[in-house]
Amino acid sequence: MVVDADCGDNITTDNNEDDDMPTEAPPKLIEAMCMIRRLHILAATQQPQLHTLISQL
Protein backbone atom coordinates (compact mmCIF):
# COMPACT_ATOMS: atom_id res chain seq x y z
CA MET A 1 0.00 0.00 0.00
CA VAL A 2 1.34 3.45 -0.92
CA VAL A 3 0.22 6.74 0.59
CA ASP A 4 0.82 9.70 -1.71
CA ALA A 5 1.15 12.88 0.35
CA ASP A 6 1.17 15.09 -2.75
CA CYS A 7 -2.27 13.88 -3.87
CA GLY A 8 -4.19 14.49 -0.67
CA ASP A 9 -3.26 11.27 1.14
CA ASN A 10 -4.66 9.01 -1.56
CA ILE A 11 -4.04 5.36 -0.81
CA THR A 12 -3.24 3.12 -3.74
CA THR A 13 -2.30 -0.51 -4.05
CA ASP A 14 1.27 -1.01 -5.19
CA ASN A 15 1.36 -3.88 -7.68
CA ASN A 16 4.82 -5.34 -7.75
CA GLU A 17 5.14 -7.37 -10.92
CA ASP A 18 8.46 -8.73 -9.66
CA ASP A 19 6.60 -10.69 -6.98
CA ASP A 20 4.94 -12.77 -9.69
CA MET A 21 8.27 -13.93 -11.13
CA PRO A 22 9.05 -17.57 -10.40
CA THR A 23 12.23 -18.06 -8.43
CA GLU A 24 14.96 -20.31 -9.72
CA ALA A 25 17.22 -22.32 -7.46
CA PRO A 26 20.89 -21.35 -7.72
CA PRO A 27 23.18 -23.86 -9.40
CA LYS A 28 25.00 -26.38 -7.28
CA LEU A 29 28.67 -25.74 -6.62
CA ILE A 30 29.81 -28.43 -9.05
CA GLU A 31 27.56 -26.96 -11.79
CA ALA A 32 28.90 -23.45 -11.15
CA MET A 33 32.48 -24.70 -11.35
CA CYS A 34 31.68 -26.44 -14.64
CA MET A 35 30.20 -23.20 -16.04
CA ILE A 36 33.34 -21.27 -15.05
CA ARG A 37 35.55 -23.92 -16.67
CA ARG A 38 33.52 -23.68 -19.89
CA LEU A 39 33.83 -19.89 -19.84
CA HIS A 40 37.62 -20.22 -19.45
CA ILE A 41 37.77 -22.57 -22.44
CA LEU A 42 35.59 -20.24 -24.53
CA ALA A 43 37.68 -17.23 -23.60
CA ALA A 44 40.96 -18.98 -24.32
CA THR A 45 39.91 -20.36 -27.71
CA GLN A 46 37.38 -17.95 -29.20
CA GLN A 47 37.27 -14.71 -27.21
CA PRO A 48 40.81 -13.84 -26.06
CA GLN A 49 39.77 -10.29 -25.12
CA LEU A 50 37.49 -11.77 -22.44
CA HIS A 51 40.14 -14.09 -20.99
CA THR A 52 41.45 -11.62 -18.39
CA LEU A 53 37.93 -10.72 -17.29
CA ILE A 54 36.86 -14.36 -16.93
CA SER A 55 40.10 -15.22 -15.13
CA GLN A 56 39.01 -12.87 -12.35
CA LEU A 57 35.87 -14.94 -11.65
N, CA, C and O atoms as a GROMACS GRO file, in nm:
protein
  228
    1MET      N    1   0.085  -0.116   0.000
    1MET     CA    2   0.000   0.000   0.000
    1MET      C    3   0.090   0.123   0.000
    1MET      O    4   0.189   0.127   0.072
    2VAL      N    5   0.055   0.224  -0.081
    2VAL     CA    6   0.134   0.345  -0.092
    2VAL      C    7   0.045   0.464  -0.059
    2VAL      O    8  -0.065   0.476  -0.112
    3VAL      N    9   0.094   0.551   0.028
    3VAL     CA   10   0.022   0.674   0.059
    3VAL      C   11   0.096   0.786  -0.010
    3VAL      O   12   0.215   0.806   0.011
    4ASP      N   13   0.024   0.861  -0.095
    4ASP     CA   14   0.082   0.970  -0.171
    4ASP      C   15   0.046   1.101  -0.104
    4ASP      O   16  -0.068   1.145  -0.113
    5ALA      N   17   0.141   1.164  -0.037
    5ALA     CA   18   0.115   1.288   0.035
    5ALA      C   19   0.085   1.403  -0.060
    5ALA      O   20   0.012   1.495  -0.022
    6ASP      N   21   0.139   1.402  -0.180
    6ASP     CA   22   0.117   1.509  -0.275
    6ASP      C   23  -0.024   1.508  -0.333
    6ASP      O   24  -0.069   1.611  -0.383
    7CYS      N   25  -0.093   1.399  -0.328
    7CYS     CA   26  -0.227   1.388  -0.387
    7CYS      C   27  -0.334   1.378  -0.279
    7CYS      O   28  -0.434   1.309  -0.298
    8GLY      N   29  -0.316   1.446  -0.170
    8GLY     CA   30  -0.419   1.449  -0.068
    8GLY      C   31  -0.434   1.318   0.007
    8GLY      O   32  -0.546   1.275   0.036
    9ASP      N   33  -0.325   1.253   0.039
    9ASP     CA   34  -0.326   1.127   0.114
    9ASP      C   35  -0.407   1.018   0.047
    9ASP      O   36  -0.476   0.941   0.115
   10ASN      N   37  -0.401   1.010  -0.084
   10ASN     CA   38  -0.466   0.901  -0.156
   10ASN      C   39  -0.390   0.771  -0.129
   10ASN      O   40  -0.267   0.768  -0.131
   11ILE      N   41  -0.464   0.667  -0.105
   11ILE     CA   42  -0.404   0.536  -0.081
   11ILE      C   43  -0.425   0.451  -0.205
   11ILE      O   44  -0.537   0.435  -0.252
   12THR      N   45  -0.316   0.398  -0.256
   12THR     CA   46  -0.324   0.312  -0.374
   12THR      C   47  -0.257   0.179  -0.343
   12THR      O   48  -0.176   0.169  -0.251
   13THR      N   49  -0.292   0.080  -0.419
   13THR     CA   50  -0.230  -0.051  -0.405
   13THR      C   51  -0.110  -0.057  -0.497
   13THR      O   52  -0.121  -0.030  -0.616
   14ASP      N   53   0.003  -0.092  -0.441
   14ASP     CA   54   0.127  -0.101  -0.518
   14ASP      C   55   0.138  -0.242  -0.574
   14ASP      O   56   0.159  -0.337  -0.498
   15ASN      N   57   0.125  -0.257  -0.705
   15ASN     CA   58   0.136  -0.388  -0.768
   15ASN      C   59   0.280  -0.412  -0.810
   15ASN      O   60   0.329  -0.350  -0.904
   16ASN      N   61   0.346  -0.497  -0.740
   16ASN     CA   62   0.482  -0.534  -0.776
   16ASN      C   63   0.479  -0.652  -0.869
   16ASN      O   64   0.444  -0.763  -0.829
   17GLU      N   65   0.515  -0.628  -0.995
   17GLU     CA   66   0.514  -0.737  -1.092
   17GLU      C   67   0.629  -0.834  -1.066
   17GLU      O   68   0.624  -0.949  -1.108
   18ASP      N   69   0.733  -0.786  -0.996
   18ASP     CA   70   0.846  -0.873  -0.966
   18ASP      C   71   0.807  -0.986  -0.871
   18ASP      O   72   0.870  -1.092  -0.872
   19ASP      N   73   0.703  -0.965  -0.791
   19ASP     CA   74   0.660  -1.069  -0.698
   19ASP      C   75   0.603  -1.190  -0.771
   19ASP      O   76   0.603  -1.300  -0.718
   20ASP      N   77   0.555  -1.169  -0.893
   20ASP     CA   78   0.494  -1.277  -0.970
   20ASP      C   79   0.598  -1.363  -1.042
   20ASP      O   80   0.564  -1.467  -1.099
   21MET      N   81   0.723  -1.319  -1.042
   21MET     CA   82   0.828  -1.393  -1.113
   21MET      C   83   0.860  -1.521  -1.037
   21MET      O   84   0.879  -1.519  -0.915
   22PRO      N   85   0.867  -1.632  -1.108
   22PRO     CA   86   0.905  -1.757  -1.040
   22PRO      C   87   1.053  -1.750  -1.001
   22PRO      O   88   1.135  -1.695  -1.074
   23THR      N   89   1.084  -1.806  -0.887
   23THR     CA   90   1.223  -1.806  -0.843
   23THR      C   91   1.291  -1.933  -0.892
   23THR      O   92   1.230  -2.039  -0.903
   24GLU      N   93   1.418  -1.918  -0.921
   24GLU     CA   94   1.496  -2.031  -0.972
   24GLU      C   95   1.604  -2.064  -0.870
   24GLU      O   96   1.670  -1.974  -0.817
   25ALA      N   97   1.620  -2.189  -0.842
   25ALA     CA   98   1.722  -2.232  -0.746
   25ALA      C   99   1.861  -2.204  -0.804
   25ALA      O  100   1.882  -2.224  -0.924
   26PRO      N  101   1.954  -2.158  -0.722
   26PRO     CA  102   2.089  -2.135  -0.772
   26PRO      C  103   2.155  -2.267  -0.809
   26PRO      O  104   2.118  -2.373  -0.758
   27PRO      N  105   2.253  -2.261  -0.900
   27PRO     CA  106   2.318  -2.386  -0.940
   27PRO      C  107   2.399  -2.444  -0.824
   27PRO      O  108   2.443  -2.372  -0.735
   28LYS      N  109   2.416  -2.573  -0.828
   28LYS     CA  110   2.500  -2.638  -0.728
   28LYS      C  111   2.645  -2.599  -0.753
   28LYS      O  112   2.680  -2.554  -0.862
   29LEU      N  113   2.727  -2.615  -0.652
   29LEU     CA  114   2.867  -2.574  -0.662
   29LEU      C  115   2.937  -2.642  -0.779
   29LEU      O  116   3.012  -2.577  -0.852
   30ILE      N  117   2.915  -2.768  -0.798
   30ILE     CA  118   2.981  -2.843  -0.905
   30ILE      C  119   2.936  -2.790  -1.042
   30ILE      O  120   3.015  -2.784  -1.135
   31GLU      N  121   2.807  -2.752  -1.053
   31GLU     CA  122   2.756  -2.696  -1.179
   31GLU      C  123   2.817  -2.558  -1.205
   31GLU      O  124   2.852  -2.526  -1.318
   32ALA      N  125   2.830  -2.478  -1.100
   32ALA     CA  126   2.890  -2.345  -1.115
   32ALA      C  127   3.036  -2.356  -1.157
   32ALA      O  128   3.083  -2.280  -1.242
   33MET      N  129   3.109  -2.450  -1.098
   33MET     CA  130   3.248  -2.470  -1.135
   33MET      C  131   3.260  -2.515  -1.280
   33MET      O  132   3.353  -2.475  -1.350
   34CYS      N  133   3.168  -2.598  -1.325
   34CYS     CA  134   3.168  -2.644  -1.464
   34CYS      C  135   3.141  -2.526  -1.559
   34CYS      O  136   3.203  -2.516  -1.665
   35MET      N  137   3.048  -2.438  -1.521
   35MET     CA  138   3.020  -2.320  -1.604
   35MET      C  139   3.142  -2.231  -1.615
   35MET      O  140   3.173  -2.181  -1.724
   36ILE      N  141   3.213  -2.210  -1.504
   36ILE     CA  142   3.334  -2.127  -1.505
   36ILE      C  143   3.440  -2.190  -1.594
   36ILE      O  144   3.507  -2.121  -1.670
   37ARG      N  145   3.456  -2.322  -1.584
   37ARG     CA  146   3.555  -2.392  -1.667
   37ARG      C  147   3.521  -2.374  -1.815
   37ARG      O  148   3.610  -2.350  -1.897
   38ARG      N  149   3.393  -2.386  -1.849
   38ARG     CA  150   3.352  -2.368  -1.989
   38ARG      C  151   3.378  -2.225  -2.036
   38ARG      O  152   3.417  -2.203  -2.150
   39LEU      N  153   3.355  -2.128  -1.948
   39LEU     CA  154   3.383  -1.989  -1.984
   39LEU      C  155   3.532  -1.968  -2.007
   39LEU      O  156   3.571  -1.896  -2.100
   40HIS      N  157   3.617  -2.031  -1.925
   40HIS     CA  158   3.762  -2.022  -1.945
   40HIS      C  159   3.801  -2.080  -2.081
   40HIS      O  160   3.882  -2.021  -2.152
   41ILE      N  161   3.746  -2.194  -2.115
   41ILE     CA  162   3.777  -2.257  -2.244
   41ILE      C  163   3.730  -2.168  -2.359
   41ILE      O  164   3.804  -2.150  -2.456
   42LEU      N  165   3.610  -2.114  -2.349
   42LEU     CA  166   3.559  -2.024  -2.453
   42LEU      C  167   3.648  -1.902  -2.468
   42LEU      O  168   3.682  -1.862  -2.579
   43ALA      N  169   3.686  -1.843  -2.356
   43ALA     CA  170   3.768  -1.723  -2.360
   43ALA      C  171   3.906  -1.752  -2.419
   43ALA      O  172   3.959  -1.672  -2.496
   44ALA      N  173   3.962  -1.865  -2.384
   44ALA     CA  174   4.096  -1.898  -2.432
   44ALA      C  175   4.097  -1.930  -2.581
   44ALA      O  176   4.194  -1.899  -2.650
   45THR      N  177   3.990  -1.991  -2.632
   45THR     CA  178   3.991  -2.036  -2.771
   45THR      C  179   3.924  -1.939  -2.868
   45THR      O  180   3.971  -1.923  -2.980
   46GLN      N  181   3.815  -1.874  -2.825
   46GLN     CA  182   3.738  -1.795  -2.920
   46GLN      C  183   3.728  -1.647  -2.887
   46GLN      O  184   3.707  -1.565  -2.976
   47GLN      N  185   3.742  -1.611  -2.762
   47GLN     CA  186   3.727  -1.471  -2.722
   47GLN      C  187   3.845  -1.428  -2.634
   47GLN      O  188   3.827  -1.408  -2.514
   48PRO      N  189   3.964  -1.415  -2.690
   48PRO     CA  190   4.081  -1.384  -2.606
   48PRO      C  191   4.069  -1.251  -2.531
   48PRO      O  192   4.130  -1.235  -2.425
   49GLN      N  193   3.992  -1.157  -2.582
   49GLN     CA  194   3.977  -1.029  -2.512
   49GLN      C  195   3.899  -1.044  -2.381
   49GLN      O  196   3.909  -0.958  -2.294
   50LEU      N  197   3.824  -1.152  -2.367
   50LEU     CA  198   3.749  -1.177  -2.244
   50LEU      C  199   3.827  -1.261  -2.144
   50LEU      O  200   3.784  -1.277  -2.030
   51HIS      N  201   3.942  -1.315  -2.185
   51HIS     CA  202   4.014  -1.409  -2.100
   51HIS      C  203   4.054  -1.347  -1.966
   51HIS      O  204   4.039  -1.411  -1.862
   52THR      N  205   4.104  -1.224  -1.966
   52THR     CA  206   4.145  -1.162  -1.839
   52THR      C  207   4.025  -1.136  -1.750
   52THR      O  208   4.034  -1.151  -1.628
   53LEU      N  209   3.914  -1.096  -1.808
   53LEU     CA  210   3.793  -1.072  -1.728
   53LEU      C  211   3.742  -1.201  -1.666
   53LEU      O  212   3.708  -1.204  -1.547
   54ILE      N  213   3.737  -1.307  -1.743
   54ILE     CA  214   3.686  -1.436  -1.693
   54ILE      C  215   3.784  -1.497  -1.593
   54ILE      O  216   3.742  -1.569  -1.503
   55SER      N  217   3.912  -1.469  -1.608
   55SER     CA  218   4.010  -1.522  -1.513
   55SER      C  219   3.990  -1.465  -1.374
   55SER      O  220   4.032  -1.526  -1.276
   56GLN      N  221   3.927  -1.350  -1.365
   56GLN     CA  222   3.901  -1.287  -1.235
   56GLN      C  223   3.782  -1.349  -1.163
   56GLN      O  224   3.760  -1.318  -1.046
   57LEU      N  225   3.705  -1.434  -1.229
   57LEU     CA  226   3.587  -1.494  -1.165
   57LEU      C  227   3.624  -1.592  -1.059
   57LEU      O  228   3.536  -1.651  -0.996
   0.00000   0.00000   0.00000
